[in-house]
Amino acid sequence: MSDYFMMQAQRTIYLPGTEGAILTFDVGTSALKTALFTPELELVALASVSYQARTQDGGVEMEPGDYLGAMKECVVSLGMPRKLQAIGITTQGETLIPVGKAGEALRRAIVWLDARAEQEAAQISRELDADTFYQTTGLPEINGALPLSKALWLKQREPDVFERTHQLLQLEDYIRLFLTGESTTHASLACSTGWLDIHTGDYWQTALDAAGIPRSLLPEILPSGAAVGKLTAQAARYLGLRAGTPVFTGAMDQTAAVLALATQENIAVETLGTAHVVAAVTDSPIFDPTKRVTIYRHALDGKYVCLPIGNTGGMALTWFLREFGMSGENYASLDRLAEMAAPGCNGVTFLPYLCGCVNPEPIHNARAGFFGAGLSSTRAEFARALLESAGYELKLFLELLREQGCSAERVCAIGGGAKSALWTQMRADISGRELIVPAVTEAASAGAALLAAWGAGVVPRGTYPAALIRERAVLQPNTDTAKAYARGYRRFYALFEALKSVYEKEGCF
């Protein structure tokens, strides 16, 4: 176990323990959550363990054993019922782990945030046409974060590891291998790699050839919600579970959340966490000519997920509190401060590009900034401008989806941003859409549980239990603020257009 692993599990019990529960693991960037659901998909209990990635020389890595240790700690914390119906898993995409013939990890996991493989990405880009790549994979660009680039980086920078590699796995694949001894993946996860054809759901040989990656190093592709195998005696002893429990393929975390929440037509799912993402489900991949929309394979066969993405969401609030917050201030006090300012902030506007910009246009050198301040501007206006920027992004994302033929009349809001009533109402007002805060608090875990329940026959495939459909709050847009926010949105967009030439000028940033 590494020093980067934080052992203490945080536990919440929602309902008394139940037999026949479904167990899920949601393996995130900085924490792992383990949840228990009833066969009706009611959340019984939740435990989480935090960990920290290693950052060195531009890399972002994790000890694979830390993920397994977090799983064990959560299971011990929850206390398992005597019998589980099924185990489901959801994880981040793009994290790569090479394993040997015995299923052992050959090095630390290369986390999705790791973009060291930019040179390898450029090398692959010389072999693949950019438009063909987007039209085949749904990914807007070949970059250093893609497993396709990471695999070539591994081959060229760590040839001894690559030579011993039996399989190149993503994080969910590795967890399933540990649980069952079976090496598999699914298209809902593999679509984040750069080597999957999202039309066929199979590996794209042209991309593999461009990177020099043998297809034999990749696992078998199964549907989401498919039975992989049963919990082995070894894994059961380690976790303190009963051997023989069925394990099922899941979905990438963003897609799992969409599966659990987008149960009706014309609804988009907004995730406002570290980043800001809006997802809409379509019957076919709808490609944006300017490559501003990422397209994933859905966990449902024949469905796709279109995602406009903003690199900075709640991360901007964390940054603001760290650099400009008063002693003892937190997210709740930031809300109270922002509430003191009028809608539109008297012209103060925040462009949220702390980590570059994907939308309105992909510009890696874009930077954040406050604009429109005067001698009378207040700290409250700066705080509110920060929150309003997410509303302007949401409006932009919804307009972009509409241009692609995805009409979303309602928005289901999840993530940390949905916990703030002020911020959520603000986004409803700015976007002019009804925002729904679902009763489901752990959407990705619920999606993984639903797939496992379908696979195990606990819930008829294609049906949604009532627990997933309940709404905790429905916020209607306030027409009284419409004019102020319309001016604010025009200002937000005009500022980006005016600064594009600065962002793109060589040597400015």
Stockholm file with secondary structure:
# STOCKHOLM 1.0

chainA/1-509         MSDYFMMQAQRTIYLPGTEGAILTFDVGTSALKTALFTPELELVALASVSYQARTQDGGVEMEPGDYLGAMKECVVSLGMPRKLQAIGITTQGETLIPVGKAGEALRRAIVWLDARAEQEAAQISRELDADTFYQTTGLPEINGALPLSKALWLKQREPDVFERTHQLLQLEDYIRLFLTGESTTHASLACSTGWLDIHTGDYWQTALDAAGIPRSLLPEILPSGAAVGKLTAQAARYLGLRAGTPVFTGAMDQTAAVLALATQENIAVETLGTAHVVAAVTDSPIFDPTKRVTIYRHALDGKYVCLPIGNTGGMALTWFLREFGMSGENYASLDRLAEMAAPGCNGVTFLPYLCGCVNPEPIHNARAGFFGAGLSSTRAEFARALLESAGYELKLFLELLREQGCSAERVCAIGGGAKSALWTQMRADISGRELIVPAVTEAASAGAALLAAWGAGVVPRGTYPAALIRERAVLQPNTDTAKAYARGYRRFYALFEALKSVYEKEGCF
#=GR chainA/1-509 SS CCTTBCCCCEEEECSCCCTTEEEEEEECSSEEEEEEECTTCCEEEEEEEEBCCEEETTEEEECHHHHHHHHHHHHHHHCCCSCEEEEEEEECSSCEEEECTTSCBSSCEECTTCCTTHHHHHHHHTTSCHHHHHHHHCCSCCCTTSHHHHHHHHHHHCHHHHHHCSEEEEHHHHHHHHHHSCCEEEHHHHTTSSSEETTTTEECHHHHHHHTCCGGGSCEEECTTCEEEECCHHHHHHHTCCTTCEEECCEEHHHHHHHHHCCSTTEEEEEESSSEEEEEEESSCCCCTTCCEEEEECSSTTCEEEEEEESCSHHHHHHHHHHHCCTTCCHHHHHHHHTTSCTTGGGCEEECCTTCBCSSSCBTTCCCEEESCCTTCCHHHHHHHHHHHHHHHHHHHHHHHHHTTCCCSEEEEESGGGGCHHHHHHHHHHHTSEEEEESCSCHHHHHHHHHHHHHHTSSCTTCCCGGGTCEEEEECCCGGGHHHHHHHHHHHHHHHHHHHHHHHSTTCC
#=GC SS_cons         CCTTBCCCCEEEECSCCCTTEEEEEEECSSEEEEEEECTTCCEEEEEEEEBCCEEETTEEEECHHHHHHHHHHHHHHHCCCSCEEEEEEEECSSCEEEECTTSCBSSCEECTTCCTTHHHHHHHHTTSCHHHHHHHHCCSCCCTTSHHHHHHHHHHHCHHHHHHCSEEEEHHHHHHHHHHSCCEEEHHHHTTSSSEETTTTEECHHHHHHHTCCGGGSCEEECTTCEEEECCHHHHHHHTCCTTCEEECCEEHHHHHHHHHCCSTTEEEEEESSSEEEEEEESSCCCCTTCCEEEEECSSTTCEEEEEEESCSHHHHHHHHHHHCCTTCCHHHHHHHHTTSCTTGGGCEEECCTTCBCSSSCBTTCCCEEESCCTTCCHHHHHHHHHHHHHHHHHHHHHHHHHTTCCCSEEEEESGGGGCHHHHHHHHHHHTSEEEEESCSCHHHHHHHHHHHHHHTSSCTTCCCGGGTCEEEEECCCGGGHHHHHHHHHHHHHHHHHHHHHHHSTTCC
//
